[in-house]
Amino acid sequence: MAKIRTTLFALVIVLLTALSLAPAGANAAGKTVYVGGTMSLTGPYAENTAAVLAAFEDYVKYVNETKRISPWEKEKFPADIALEVLWRDDELKPAKALSIYEELKAKGMLVYRVSGSPIALALKDRLNEDSMGTTSIASGPFLLSPPQTIFTHYPIYTDSLGAAADWFKEHWKESRKPRVAYLTADNAMGKSLEIPEMEAYLKKLGYEFVGIQYVPLVPTTPPTTQLAWLKQNKVDLALGIMINPGTQPTMKEAVRLGMGPDREYKITFAVPNTTQMADFALGMGELGNGYVSAGSFPPYSETTTPGVAWCNELQKKYRPGKPVASNVYMGGIIEAVTQVEALRLALKAAPLEKLKPVDVLKNGFYKIKNLDTGGLSSTHLTYGPGKIEGVDAVRVDQLQKGKIVKLGVWPCNHIYSK
Protein backbone atom coordinates (compact mmCIF):
# COMPACT_ATOMS: atom_id res chain seq x y z
CA MET A 1 0.00 0.00 0.00
CA ALA A 2 2.87 2.32 0.89
CA LYS A 3 4.47 1.63 -2.51
CA ILE A 4 1.19 2.51 -4.27
CA ARG A 5 0.97 5.77 -2.34
CA THR A 6 4.58 6.56 -3.21
CA THR A 7 3.96 5.79 -6.88
CA LEU A 8 0.79 7.92 -6.98
CA PHE A 9 2.63 10.76 -5.25
CA ALA A 10 5.43 10.53 -7.79
CA LEU A 11 2.90 10.65 -10.66
CA VAL A 12 1.27 13.73 -9.19
CA ILE A 13 4.66 15.44 -8.93
CA VAL A 14 5.41 14.58 -12.58
CA LEU A 15 2.03 15.93 -13.71
CA LEU A 16 2.40 19.15 -11.72
CA THR A 17 5.89 19.65 -13.09
CA ALA A 18 4.65 19.09 -16.64
CA LEU A 19 1.85 21.60 -16.15
CA SER A 20 4.25 24.19 -14.74
CA LEU A 21 6.49 23.79 -17.77
CA ALA A 22 3.63 23.96 -20.30
CA PRO A 23 3.79 27.02 -22.54
CA ALA A 24 1.70 29.97 -21.49
CA GLY A 25 -1.73 29.80 -23.06
CA ALA A 26 -1.63 26.07 -23.76
CA ASN A 27 -5.03 24.54 -23.19
CA ALA A 28 -6.29 21.07 -22.51
CA ALA A 29 -8.34 20.97 -25.71
CA GLY A 30 -5.38 21.27 -28.06
CA LYS A 31 -2.85 23.80 -29.32
CA THR A 32 -2.14 27.51 -29.01
CA VAL A 33 -1.30 30.04 -31.73
CA TYR A 34 -0.20 33.60 -31.09
CA VAL A 35 -1.56 36.89 -32.42
CA GLY A 36 -0.31 40.39 -31.64
CA GLY A 37 3.15 41.91 -32.01
CA THR A 38 4.62 45.24 -30.96
CA MET A 39 2.61 47.88 -29.12
CA SER A 40 3.72 51.46 -28.40
CA LEU A 41 2.36 51.82 -24.88
CA THR A 42 5.08 54.32 -24.00
CA GLY A 43 5.26 57.63 -25.85
CA PRO A 44 2.88 59.76 -27.93
CA TYR A 45 0.96 56.79 -29.39
CA ALA A 46 0.17 55.32 -25.97
CA GLU A 47 -3.54 56.18 -25.92
CA ASN A 48 -4.22 54.71 -29.35
CA THR A 49 -2.06 51.65 -28.79
CA ALA A 50 -3.67 50.87 -25.44
CA ALA A 51 -7.01 50.79 -27.26
CA VAL A 52 -5.57 48.43 -29.89
CA LEU A 53 -4.19 46.08 -27.23
CA ALA A 54 -7.53 46.05 -25.39
CA ALA A 55 -9.26 45.11 -28.64
CA PHE A 56 -6.83 42.25 -29.27
CA GLU A 57 -7.41 40.94 -25.74
CA ASP A 58 -11.20 41.13 -26.02
CA TYR A 59 -11.30 39.63 -29.50
CA VAL A 60 -9.12 36.68 -28.50
CA LYS A 61 -11.50 35.95 -25.62
CA TYR A 62 -14.42 36.14 -28.03
CA VAL A 63 -12.90 33.69 -30.53
CA ASN A 64 -11.72 31.28 -27.84
CA GLU A 65 -15.24 31.20 -26.40
CA THR A 66 -17.29 31.14 -29.62
CA LYS A 67 -14.81 30.00 -32.31
CA ARG A 68 -16.43 32.62 -34.54
CA ILE A 69 -14.49 35.20 -36.55
CA SER A 70 -17.32 37.70 -36.12
CA PRO A 71 -21.06 37.61 -35.42
CA TRP A 72 -21.81 37.65 -39.17
CA GLU A 73 -19.11 35.21 -40.30
CA LYS A 74 -20.33 31.62 -40.83
CA GLU A 75 -16.92 29.95 -40.98
CA LYS A 76 -15.38 29.06 -37.60
CA PHE A 77 -11.88 28.92 -36.18
CA PRO A 78 -10.60 25.37 -35.45
CA ALA A 79 -12.06 24.05 -32.19
CA ASP A 80 -8.80 22.45 -31.02
CA ILE A 81 -6.68 25.61 -31.35
CA ALA A 82 -6.69 28.43 -28.80
CA LEU A 83 -5.53 31.97 -29.47
CA GLU A 84 -3.20 33.94 -27.22
CA VAL A 85 -2.10 37.58 -27.45
CA LEU A 86 1.69 37.91 -27.43
CA TRP A 87 3.05 41.44 -27.33
CA ARG A 88 5.77 43.77 -26.06
CA ASP A 89 6.01 47.54 -25.60
CA ASP A 90 8.38 48.92 -28.24
CA GLU A 91 8.21 52.43 -26.69
CA LEU A 92 8.07 53.71 -30.28
CA LYS A 93 11.82 53.01 -30.52
CA PRO A 94 12.83 51.31 -33.79
CA ALA A 95 15.90 49.61 -32.28
CA LYS A 96 13.81 48.10 -29.49
CA ALA A 97 11.13 47.06 -31.97
CA LEU A 98 13.73 45.14 -33.98
CA SER A 99 14.88 43.15 -30.95
CA ILE A 100 11.27 42.48 -29.92
CA TYR A 101 10.51 41.15 -33.37
CA GLU A 102 13.38 38.68 -33.21
CA GLU A 103 12.25 37.57 -29.74
CA LEU A 104 8.61 37.04 -30.70
CA LYS A 105 9.50 35.42 -34.01
CA ALA A 106 11.63 32.91 -32.08
CA LYS A 107 8.58 32.10 -29.96
CA GLY A 108 6.80 30.92 -33.10
CA MET A 109 4.63 33.84 -34.20
CA LEU A 110 3.05 33.26 -37.60
CA VAL A 111 1.43 36.70 -37.90
CA TYR A 112 2.59 40.05 -36.58
CA ARG A 113 1.69 43.69 -36.02
CA VAL A 114 3.74 46.86 -35.94
CA SER A 115 2.68 50.11 -34.29
CA GLY A 116 3.44 53.57 -35.70
CA SER A 117 5.21 54.68 -38.85
CA PRO A 118 8.74 54.73 -37.32
CA ILE A 119 8.35 51.05 -36.39
CA ALA A 120 6.84 50.11 -39.74
CA LEU A 121 9.71 51.83 -41.55
CA ALA A 122 12.30 50.04 -39.40
CA LEU A 123 10.76 46.60 -39.73
CA LYS A 124 9.14 46.44 -43.16
CA ASP A 125 12.14 45.00 -45.02
CA ARG A 126 12.84 42.44 -42.30
CA LEU A 127 9.18 41.39 -42.27
CA ASN A 128 9.24 41.05 -46.04
CA GLU A 129 12.41 38.94 -45.96
CA ASP A 130 10.71 36.61 -43.47
CA SER A 131 7.41 36.59 -45.44
CA MET A 132 5.67 37.64 -42.22
CA GLY A 133 2.12 38.86 -42.86
CA THR A 134 1.66 41.94 -40.70
CA THR A 135 -1.10 44.34 -39.68
CA SER A 136 -0.50 47.90 -38.53
CA ILE A 137 -2.01 51.12 -37.32
CA ALA A 138 0.36 52.87 -39.75
CA SER A 139 -0.84 53.57 -43.27
CA GLY A 140 1.72 55.74 -45.05
CA PRO A 141 2.73 55.81 -48.73
CA PHE A 142 6.09 54.27 -47.76
CA LEU A 143 4.26 50.94 -47.38
CA LEU A 144 3.82 50.92 -51.15
CA SER A 145 7.46 51.35 -52.10
CA PRO A 146 7.14 48.62 -53.06
CA PRO A 147 4.14 46.87 -51.47
CA GLN A 148 5.51 44.18 -49.18
CA THR A 149 3.92 42.30 -46.26
CA ILE A 150 2.41 45.06 -44.05
CA PHE A 151 -1.32 45.17 -44.80
CA THR A 152 -3.44 48.28 -44.23
CA HIS A 153 -7.05 48.34 -43.09
CA TYR A 154 -7.77 51.99 -43.77
CA PRO A 155 -6.73 54.24 -46.66
CA ILE A 156 -3.14 55.40 -46.83
CA TYR A 157 -2.79 58.98 -45.63
CA THR A 158 -2.45 60.51 -49.09
CA ASP A 159 -5.68 58.89 -50.27
CA SER A 160 -7.46 59.99 -47.08
CA LEU A 161 -6.40 63.60 -47.52
CA GLY A 162 -7.10 63.37 -51.25
CA ALA A 163 -10.70 62.50 -50.34
CA ALA A 164 -10.87 65.53 -48.02
CA ALA A 165 -9.56 67.67 -50.87
CA ASP A 166 -12.19 66.16 -53.20
CA TRP A 167 -14.96 67.04 -50.76
CA PHE A 168 -13.68 70.59 -50.20
CA LYS A 169 -13.30 71.28 -53.94
CA GLU A 170 -16.80 69.96 -54.67
CA HIS A 171 -18.19 72.58 -52.28
CA TRP A 172 -15.92 75.47 -53.37
CA LYS A 173 -18.05 78.40 -54.57
CA GLU A 174 -15.53 81.13 -55.40
CA SER A 175 -14.27 81.81 -58.93
CA ARG A 176 -10.59 81.76 -57.92
CA LYS A 177 -8.57 78.63 -57.24
CA PRO A 178 -8.67 77.44 -53.60
CA ARG A 179 -5.29 77.71 -51.87
CA VAL A 180 -3.99 74.60 -50.08
CA ALA A 181 -1.02 74.02 -47.77
CA TYR A 182 0.31 71.28 -45.51
CA LEU A 183 0.22 71.77 -41.75
CA THR A 184 1.68 68.48 -40.63
CA ALA A 185 3.61 66.70 -37.89
CA ASP A 186 7.37 67.06 -37.94
CA ASN A 187 8.14 63.33 -38.09
CA ALA A 188 8.21 60.45 -40.60
CA MET A 189 4.45 60.05 -40.44
CA GLY A 190 3.72 63.73 -41.01
CA LYS A 191 6.25 64.06 -43.80
CA SER A 192 4.88 61.03 -45.66
CA LEU A 193 2.39 63.49 -47.16
CA GLU A 194 5.23 65.21 -49.02
CA ILE A 195 5.32 63.24 -52.23
CA PRO A 196 5.23 64.74 -55.75
CA GLU A 197 2.14 62.68 -56.60
CA MET A 198 0.12 64.36 -53.81
CA GLU A 199 1.00 67.86 -54.86
CA ALA A 200 0.30 66.95 -58.50
CA TYR A 201 -3.11 65.53 -57.54
CA LEU A 202 -4.07 68.71 -55.70
CA LYS A 203 -3.04 70.87 -58.65
CA LYS A 204 -4.98 68.61 -61.01
CA LEU A 205 -8.08 69.15 -58.85
CA GLY A 206 -7.66 72.87 -59.35
CA TYR A 207 -5.84 73.91 -56.17
CA GLU A 208 -3.01 76.38 -55.86
CA PHE A 209 -0.34 74.74 -53.69
CA VAL A 210 1.17 77.25 -51.23
CA GLY A 211 3.72 75.38 -49.10
CA ILE A 212 4.40 73.45 -45.90
CA GLN A 213 4.46 74.16 -42.18
CA TYR A 214 5.51 71.70 -39.47
CA VAL A 215 4.15 71.20 -35.97
CA PRO A 216 5.89 69.01 -33.35
CA LEU A 217 4.19 65.64 -32.93
CA VAL A 218 3.19 66.73 -29.42
CA PRO A 219 3.57 70.54 -29.22
CA THR A 220 4.97 71.96 -25.99
CA THR A 221 3.90 75.47 -27.00
CA PRO A 222 1.02 76.61 -29.26
CA PRO A 223 1.98 76.57 -32.97
CA THR A 224 1.11 80.26 -33.35
CA THR A 225 3.81 80.97 -35.93
CA GLN A 226 2.72 78.14 -38.23
CA LEU A 227 -0.94 79.14 -38.06
CA ALA A 228 -0.09 82.79 -38.65
CA TRP A 229 1.83 81.69 -41.77
CA LEU A 230 -1.38 80.08 -43.10
CA LYS A 231 -3.18 83.38 -42.59
CA GLN A 232 -0.45 85.42 -44.22
CA ASN A 233 -0.48 83.12 -47.25
CA LYS A 234 -4.29 83.17 -47.51
CA VAL A 235 -4.67 79.39 -47.24
CA ASP A 236 -8.20 77.99 -47.59
CA LEU A 237 -7.53 74.32 -46.83
CA ALA A 238 -4.81 72.98 -44.53
CA LEU A 239 -4.00 69.28 -44.84
CA GLY A 240 -1.80 67.41 -42.38
CA ILE A 241 -1.00 64.13 -40.69
CA MET A 242 -1.10 64.56 -36.90
CA ILE A 243 -2.02 62.59 -33.80
CA ASN A 244 -4.62 63.67 -31.26
CA PRO A 245 -2.11 65.18 -28.74
CA GLY A 246 -0.90 67.41 -31.57
CA THR A 247 -4.18 68.13 -33.35
CA GLN A 248 -6.13 69.33 -30.31
CA PRO A 249 -3.69 72.03 -29.12
CA THR A 250 -3.20 73.13 -32.73
CA MET A 251 -6.94 73.52 -33.27
CA LYS A 252 -7.36 75.31 -29.91
CA GLU A 253 -4.77 77.84 -30.99
CA ALA A 254 -6.50 78.18 -34.38
CA VAL A 255 -9.73 79.00 -32.56
CA ARG A 256 -7.91 81.57 -30.42
CA LEU A 257 -6.63 83.17 -33.63
CA GLY A 258 -10.15 83.21 -35.10
CA MET A 259 -9.42 80.54 -37.71
CA GLY A 260 -12.02 78.04 -38.95
CA PRO A 261 -14.78 77.60 -41.53
CA ASP A 262 -17.24 79.59 -39.38
CA ARG A 263 -14.78 82.06 -37.85
CA GLU A 264 -13.27 85.41 -38.78
CA TYR A 265 -10.59 83.85 -40.96
CA LYS A 266 -12.19 81.19 -43.20
CA ILE A 267 -10.09 78.03 -43.34
CA THR A 268 -10.74 74.29 -43.07
CA PHE A 269 -8.36 71.87 -41.38
CA ALA A 270 -8.34 68.20 -42.41
CA VAL A 271 -6.39 65.30 -40.90
CA PRO A 272 -6.59 61.54 -41.63
CA ASN A 273 -7.34 58.75 -39.15
CA THR A 274 -4.12 59.37 -37.23
CA THR A 275 -6.40 61.68 -35.24
CA GLN A 276 -9.62 59.76 -34.84
CA MET A 277 -12.66 62.00 -35.14
CA ALA A 278 -14.35 60.43 -32.10
CA ASP A 279 -11.27 61.08 -29.92
CA PHE A 280 -11.00 64.65 -31.22
CA ALA A 281 -14.70 65.35 -30.65
CA LEU A 282 -14.51 63.92 -27.13
CA GLY A 283 -11.76 66.35 -26.20
CA MET A 284 -12.84 69.42 -28.19
CA GLY A 285 -16.63 69.44 -28.31
CA GLU A 286 -18.05 72.50 -30.10
CA LEU A 287 -14.65 74.18 -29.90
CA GLY A 288 -13.60 71.87 -32.74
CA ASN A 289 -16.51 72.73 -35.05
CA GLY A 290 -15.54 72.60 -38.72
CA TYR A 291 -12.66 70.15 -38.29
CA VAL A 292 -12.61 67.42 -40.96
CA SER A 293 -11.43 63.85 -40.54
CA ALA A 294 -10.78 61.54 -43.49
CA GLY A 295 -10.63 57.80 -42.90
CA SER A 296 -11.72 57.69 -39.25
CA PHE A 297 -13.59 54.78 -37.72
CA PRO A 298 -17.24 55.37 -36.81
CA PRO A 299 -18.07 56.78 -33.36
CA TYR A 300 -19.34 54.41 -30.66
CA SER A 301 -22.71 56.15 -30.90
CA GLU A 302 -23.24 54.90 -34.48
CA THR A 303 -24.95 51.73 -33.24
CA THR A 304 -26.79 51.11 -36.51
CA THR A 305 -23.42 50.01 -37.89
CA PRO A 306 -23.09 46.27 -37.04
CA GLY A 307 -19.37 46.46 -36.21
CA VAL A 308 -19.91 49.36 -33.83
CA ALA A 309 -22.72 47.51 -32.02
CA TRP A 310 -20.41 44.49 -31.75
CA CYS A 311 -17.56 46.58 -30.28
CA ASN A 312 -19.96 47.96 -27.70
CA GLU A 313 -21.07 44.42 -26.83
CA LEU A 314 -17.48 43.18 -26.52
CA GLN A 315 -16.61 45.98 -24.13
CA LYS A 316 -19.79 45.50 -22.12
CA LYS A 317 -18.93 41.82 -21.66
CA TYR A 318 -15.17 41.96 -21.16
CA ARG A 319 -14.74 45.47 -19.71
CA PRO A 320 -17.87 46.06 -17.60
CA GLY A 321 -17.84 49.55 -16.20
CA LYS A 322 -14.43 50.32 -17.72
CA PRO A 323 -14.92 50.75 -21.48
CA VAL A 324 -12.11 51.97 -23.71
CA ALA A 325 -12.99 55.54 -24.68
CA SER A 326 -10.80 55.72 -27.78
CA ASN A 327 -12.46 54.27 -30.87
CA VAL A 328 -9.04 53.18 -32.14
CA TYR A 329 -10.30 50.07 -30.34
CA MET A 330 -12.18 49.45 -33.60
CA GLY A 331 -8.91 49.51 -35.51
CA GLY A 332 -7.56 46.94 -33.06
CA ILE A 333 -10.58 44.73 -33.73
CA ILE A 334 -9.98 45.00 -37.48
CA GLU A 335 -6.31 44.08 -37.05
CA ALA A 336 -7.15 41.13 -34.80
CA VAL A 337 -9.88 39.89 -37.15
CA THR A 338 -7.45 40.11 -40.08
CA GLN A 339 -4.71 38.18 -38.28
CA VAL A 340 -7.12 35.46 -37.15
CA GLU A 341 -8.80 35.20 -40.55
CA ALA A 342 -5.37 34.79 -42.18
CA LEU A 343 -4.58 31.99 -39.72
CA ARG A 344 -7.98 30.34 -40.28
CA LEU A 345 -7.51 30.32 -44.05
CA ALA A 346 -3.94 29.01 -43.79
CA LEU A 347 -5.07 26.23 -41.46
CA LYS A 348 -7.35 24.95 -44.21
CA ALA A 349 -4.24 24.21 -46.29
CA ALA A 350 -1.94 22.74 -43.60
CA PRO A 351 -2.00 21.73 -39.91
CA LEU A 352 -0.69 24.20 -37.33
CA GLU A 353 2.50 22.25 -36.60
CA LYS A 354 3.55 22.56 -40.25
CA LEU A 355 2.72 26.22 -40.74
CA LYS A 356 5.40 28.83 -41.30
CA PRO A 357 4.91 32.59 -41.74
CA VAL A 358 5.22 32.27 -45.52
CA ASP A 359 2.33 29.76 -45.52
CA VAL A 360 0.10 32.16 -43.59
CA LEU A 361 1.11 34.96 -45.95
CA LYS A 362 0.33 33.03 -49.13
CA ASN A 363 -2.57 30.88 -47.99
CA GLY A 364 -3.93 33.33 -45.45
CA PHE A 365 -3.45 37.06 -46.08
CA TYR A 366 -3.36 36.68 -49.86
CA LYS A 367 -6.63 34.69 -49.73
CA ILE A 368 -8.59 37.33 -47.80
CA LYS A 369 -11.30 38.53 -50.15
CA ASN A 370 -14.19 40.81 -49.29
CA LEU A 371 -13.71 40.40 -45.52
CA ASP A 372 -16.69 42.00 -43.79
CA THR A 373 -15.74 44.18 -40.80
CA GLY A 374 -19.31 45.17 -40.08
CA GLY A 375 -18.71 48.71 -41.29
CA LEU A 376 -15.68 49.39 -39.07
CA SER A 377 -13.60 49.92 -42.22
CA SER A 378 -14.76 52.08 -45.13
CA THR A 379 -15.22 48.99 -47.32
CA HIS A 380 -14.73 45.24 -47.00
CA LEU A 381 -11.08 44.14 -46.98
CA THR A 382 -9.38 42.41 -49.91
CA TYR A 383 -5.67 41.57 -50.15
CA GLY A 384 -3.37 39.71 -52.50
CA PRO A 385 0.20 39.61 -53.86
CA GLY A 386 1.20 43.24 -54.39
CA LYS A 387 -2.11 44.45 -52.95
CA ILE A 388 -1.63 45.55 -49.36
CA GLU A 389 -4.33 48.24 -49.36
CA GLY A 390 -7.45 46.62 -47.95
CA VAL A 391 -10.04 49.28 -48.74
CA ASP A 392 -11.03 51.21 -51.84
CA ALA A 393 -12.89 54.15 -50.32
CA VAL A 394 -12.53 56.85 -47.67
CA ARG A 395 -15.11 57.88 -45.09
CA VAL A 396 -15.09 61.66 -44.47
CA ASP A 397 -16.58 63.25 -41.32
CA GLN A 398 -16.90 66.80 -40.01
CA LEU A 399 -17.51 68.09 -36.51
CA GLN A 400 -20.67 70.22 -36.57
CA LYS A 401 -22.21 71.70 -33.40
CA GLY A 402 -20.04 69.34 -31.37
CA LYS A 403 -21.44 66.29 -33.20
CA ILE A 404 -19.80 63.97 -35.70
CA VAL A 405 -21.50 64.27 -39.10
CA LYS A 406 -20.68 61.78 -41.83
CA LEU A 407 -20.18 63.75 -45.05
CA GLY A 408 -20.00 60.66 -47.24
CA VAL A 409 -17.58 58.18 -48.76
CA TRP A 410 -15.16 59.08 -51.56
CA PRO A 411 -13.16 56.57 -53.65
CA CYS A 412 -9.47 56.02 -53.03
CA ASN A 413 -7.64 57.69 -55.89
CA HIS A 414 -4.45 55.69 -55.28
CA ILE A 415 -2.55 58.94 -55.52
CA TYR A 416 0.79 57.44 -54.63
CA SER A 417 0.73 54.97 -57.52
CA LYS A 418 -0.25 57.57 -60.14
Salt bridges, closest charged atoms under 4 A:
GLU57 OE1 - ARG319 NH2 3.02
ASP58 OD2 - ARG319 NE 2.84
GLU65 OE1 - LYS317 NZ 2.88
GLU75 OE1 - ARG344 NH1 3.72
GLU91 OE1 - LYS93 NZ 2.92
GLU91 OE2 - LYS96 NZ 2.78
GLU102 OE1 - LYS105 NZ 3.26
GLU102 OE2 - ARG126 NH1 2.58
GLU103 OE2 - ARG88 NH2 2.81
ASP125 OD1 - LYS124 NZ 3.76
ASP130 OD2 - LYS105 NZ 2.97
ASP159 OD2 - HIS414 ND1 3.87
GLU174 OE1 - ARG176 NE 3.03
ASP186 OD1 - LYS191 NZ 3.22
GLU199 OE2 - LYS203 NZ 2.94
GLU208 OE2 - ARG179 NH1 2.85
ASP236 OD1 - ARG176 NH2 2.89
GLU253 OE2 - ARG256 NH2 2.81
GLU302 OE1 - ARG395 NH2 2.74
GLU335 OE1 - ARG113 NE 2.91
GLU341 OE2 - ARG344 NH2 2.88
GLU353 OE1 - LYS31 NZ 3.23
ASP372 OD1 - HIS380 NE2 3.43
GLU389 OE2 - HIS414 ND1 3.50
ASP392 OD1 - LYS387 NZ 3.90
ASP397 OD2 - ARG395 NE 2.93
